[in-house]
């Protein structure tokens, strides 16, 4: 199979022919000098072939929450958003924090996903549920309450993760600062500092997810310079001064405009390494109740929003690829397979039309959640096609891969 067009390579954007065989990039040649029987031609004006995006923080829901989202609809949303790999969070119902539930989660994902996936493991209630979890899960996720699990259990879990070099992700908010639904920035800063101290003490790879405040990053890195972080499009573009109401409820909450601007500056300069969506779908009714659920879908809007920031001169294409493909791949230990268009890596591509603009319409989402804080936003840059291991999974508005095409990337690694 051959894919032709302008492609984003490490050495710059070039007109190329990409030879794909058995799901891998075999060869890349300039000026379309490779021919073949199956050719996908993206040489039109405004079209650009990017590495497939990698989103390391999504909630596919499923299980008892399948009415909100399931692996088929969630990974379809990923495909439509140019995302070739998603990594799923374990705060499901029931939770994924036993080995048996982890294996079951993997089974459900494997028969329903249309893009490749990874899984996080939840903090177990017993050390006996640790051994071997890293063979199925790509990492572990700590929610704020998990840090109160007890010193013995915490010590066992973190020592195990350090010994196995397991990517360990934290939601940084100290519950002691959360009162009457108010979640101040200090809750995030305090938790980030505590997490950094644990990282130094036990020697595991600590990562702060969906950071909303640059002070959290600065404070944590004074203690552990190696700690990594990500943020989300809503923290970069929305503030609590303009966007209020239940549809905008998310955890951590949107921050004041000055914090948003500072975070965007940090992100643009690479001080926040990665971008994630925290794709968190709910029914519209659940967002309108007296105590609304926090979170909203993001997989189908993230890349267009980033490309719009490029159009405005706030970001560069280099930064978008680094934050939403290359760096996430490196964080989860898969940079040998993902994150760049080069020979020997998986043939994961996101084709975008930089000249196309449209208004975000949640009613057209592939996600079950038909609402978005970005509804009505005009974005510049449209996802035209998504390829996973050389197979088109999304083209021209349609899902083109069968349910169950997606693989657990831990099996691809082996």
N, C-alpha and C positions, 0 to 999 in steps of 0.2 A: 504494500500500500504506500502511496506517495501523497504527501500534503505539501501544497505549494502556496507561497505567498510571502509577505513581509513577516519575519519572525523576530521576536525579542531574544537575542542571544547574549551571552556574557560580554561579548566584544561589541555589542551594539545591535541595532535593528538592521537586518539584511534581507534581501530577496533570496530565498532559498527553496530547495526541494528537500523534504525530509523523508527518508526511507524508513518505513516502519515494518518490523517483522516480529511475529510472535509476541506482540505487546510491547516491544522495546524499540527505541530509536537505534537503528543500525548505522545510519550514515546521514550526514547533512552536507549538501553541496550548494554552492552559490549559483545563482542565475538559472535555476530550474533545469539542471543538467542531468537529472535522473528521470527516467521514464518508467512506466509500469501500467498494469492493466486496470488497477483501481486507483483513481486519482481524485483527490479533493482539492479543488482550485479556489484559493482565497486571495487572488491577486487583485481584487477590485479596490477602488479608491476608498481609503479610510479603514480598510481591514487590517488587523494586526493579530498575529498568532502569539499568544503568551503561554508560559508554562501553566498547567492546570493549577487552580488555586487549592490551598490546603487550609481547612478551617478546623482548628484544634479545640473548639469549644462550641458544641451544639447539643441541643436536647431533642432527641428523636421521639421522646415520650414512649408510645406503645404500651404494652401490658395494660394495666387498668386505666391508663391515660390515653389509650389509642383513639379516643374520640377527639383529642386535641391534635394528635399527629401520630404517624406510625413510620416505620422505616421506609416503606414505599413512598409515601407522600413527602416525607422529610428529605429523602435522598433525591427525589424528583425535583424538589425545590433547590437542592444543592446543584444539580445538573443544570437547571435553568439559570442559576446564578454564576455559572462558570467554575463551580467547585468540584474538583475531581476526587477529593478525599475529605471525609468528615471524621471527627473523633467525638464520640457520644458520651454524655455525662451519666453518672450512675444514680441520680436522685429520682429514680422511677418509683412506681408503686406496683409491686414490691421493689425494695431497693436492691441494687446489684452490689452486695457486700458479702456474699458467700460464694464459694467456688462453684457450687451447683447452679446458683442463679447467674453467675458470669457465663458459664457454659451454655445455659439456656438462652441468655441474651445474645450470645454469638450465633446460636442456631437460628433465632428469630431474624436477626439482621441478615444472615447469609442467604435466606430464602426470599428476602424482600427488597434488598438494597439494589439500586441501579448505579451507584458510584461506590468506590472502595471506601472502607470504613476502618476505624480503630475504636477501641472501647477503653473507658476508664473504669477502674475498680473502686468501689467505695471502701471507706475504712471499716474493717470487719470488727465484730464484737469480741473475737477471740483470735489469738495468734495462730491457732490451729488452722485458720482459714487463709493463711498467707502463702504457704509453700506452693510455688509453681504458678501463682496467678499471673506472673509476668509473661508466661508462655502464650496467654490469650489476650491479656490487656496491655495497652501501650503505656499505661501509667496509672497513678492513683489520684483521686480528687478528694481534697479536704474541704468540707463546708465549715462554717464558723463553729457550729456545735461539736464538731469532731475533735476540736482542740481541747474540749472539756471531757474527753473520754476516760481520763484517768492516766496517771503518770506511767504505770507499768505497761499498759496497753500501748500508749503513745510511744514509749521507748522501744518496745518490741517492733512496732510497725516502722518507725523511722530508721531504726538500725537495719532492718531487713531491706528497706528501700535503698539505703546507702550502700549496703553490701552488694546488691544486685544492680546498682546504678540506675534506678528507676526514676523516671520523670515524675515529679510530685507537684501537683497543682493545688493552689490555695485560693479560696474566696476570702480576701482580706477584709473582714469586718468584725470588730470586737463586739460581741453581744452585750457587754456591760455598758456600752455607750448608746445602745438602741433603746429608746423609751417612747412609748405611745406612738409607735410607727415612725418616729423621727430618727434618721440614720445620718448623723453628721459626718463631715470629712474626717474628724478626729478618730472615728471608729475604724476607718480604713488605715490611717497612719499608725495607730497603736497596734493593730493586727499585723501590719506589714513589718514593723519592728520586731514583734514577737516571733514571727515566722523566720525572719532573717537570723535571729538568735538561735532558733532551732536548727536552721541549716548549718550554721557554724558548729554547733554542739555535736550534731550527729553526722554531718558530712554528706547529706543527700542533695540532689539537685532540686532546689526550690524555685517555683515559678508563681508569680502573682498574676491572677487573671482578672479581666475586665476592670482594670485600674481606672479610677475617675479623677485622680488628684496627683499632681506631680510630686507633692510633698511626701506621699507614700513611697514613691520610688527613691527619692533622695534620702529619706530616713533609713530605708531598708539597705541601701547600698553603702551607707556609711559603716554598716555592720558586716554585710556580706556583699562585696563588690560583684560577685558572680551571679547574684540573684537575677532572674529574667522576668519579663513582664509582657503583658499584652493589654490592649484596650479595644473598644468597639466603636463602630461608626456613630452610634448615638451620642457617645460621650465627646466625640470630636466635633459634632455638628449641631447638637441641641443643648439648650440650657434651660434651667428651671425658671428663668425670668420670662421666657417666651412660651415655653411648652409646659402647661399645667394640665391637670385632669387625669382621669384614670387610665386613658389610653397610653399615657406617657409614664406610667408607673413601672419602675424597673429597679433591680437591686444589684449594686448600689444605685442610689437615685441620681437623676440628672443634677448637675452642679451649677453654681452661678456662672455668669458669662465670663468673668475674668479667669476662673479655673478652666473653663472650656478652651479659651484661647491659649492658655499656657500649656494645656495638654496637647493641643493640636501642634503647637510649636515643638514640643518634645517629640511627638510622633514623627513630624516631618524631618527632624534632625536625626532620628534613629535612637533616641534615648529610651523610647518605648519600642522594643524590638519588633513585636508582632501585632497583627490585627486578627481579632476573632469576632464572630457575630453575637455569641451567646444567644443563638437562635432558640427562642423560648415561646413556642406557640400555645395559645389558649383560645377557647371559644370567645367570641365577641361579648357574649353575655357575662362571662367571667371577668371581663375587663370593666364592666359597667356596674357590678354589684357594689354594695356599701363598702366592703373591704375587698377591693379588686386584686386579682393575681398580678404579680410583677413579671414583666417581660413581654416580648413580642417577637414575631418572626423577623428574621434578618437575612437569610441566605439569598433571597432573590433581589435584595436591594444593595448589599454591601459593595460589590464590585462597581456597579454603576455610580454609586455615590463617590467612591474613590476616584473613578475616572473623571467625574465632574469636578472634583477638587484639582485634578490635573489640568483640566480645561481652564480653570480659574487661575492657574499658576501657583496654587498652594502646595501641591505635591508634584512629584515627577513619576513617570512610568517606572523608573528604576526603584523608587521607594515603594510603589504599589507591589511590584513583584517581590521585592525583598521582604516586605511586611506580611504579605498574604499568600506567599508560596515558599520562597527559599528559606526564610527564617523559621516558620512553623515546621517545615520538613526537618530542619536541623535540630530544633528543640526536641522533637519526638524521636530523633535518631535515625531518620530515613533520608538524609540528604544525599546518600549514594544512589537513591532511586527517584527522588522527587525534587522539585524546586527549580529546575533549569531544563532548557532544551539543549541537550547534548547527547552524543552517542553513548550508549550503555545505560541510559536512564529510561524509566517507563515512558511510554508514548502518551503522556497526559497533556492535553492542550486545551486552552480556552481561546476561542476566536472571538474578537470583539470588533465592532464597527464604531470607530471613534467619531465618525461624522454623523451618527444617528442620535437623535434626541427624542425623548418621549416623556410623558407624565406617568408617574408611578400609580398604578391602579391595582389595589390589593384584590379586587374581585377576580383578577386574572392569575393570581398566585397558584402555583402547584401545591403549595402548603395548604393544609386544612384551615389554617388561620387566615381569614380574609380581611385582615386589618393591619394597619401600619402607621407609625407616627410620621412616616414620610409620604403618606397619601397626598397626591396632587403635586408633589415636587417634580420639577422638570430636571431630568438628568441627561447628561451627554456621554454616550458610550453604552452600546447595547451588546449583550452577549448573543452571538450568532450561533455558536456551536460549542459543545464540550465533548472532548474525547477522553476516554479512560482506557488505558492500555491499548491504544490504537483503534478502539471501537467508538463510533459516534453514539453518545448516550442522550444528546440533546441537539436538535437542529431545527432552526426556524420555528421556534415556539412549541415543538413537540418532543416528548420523551421518546427516544428511538431505541432504547435498550430494554430487554425483557426484565421483569421482576426477578431478582436473584442474580443478576449479572455481577453485582459488586462483591468484592472479596475482602476478608479481614486482612489488612496489610501485614499483620504478623505472619501470616502464612506465605505471603509473597516474599517476605524477607528470607524465609527459610528456603 
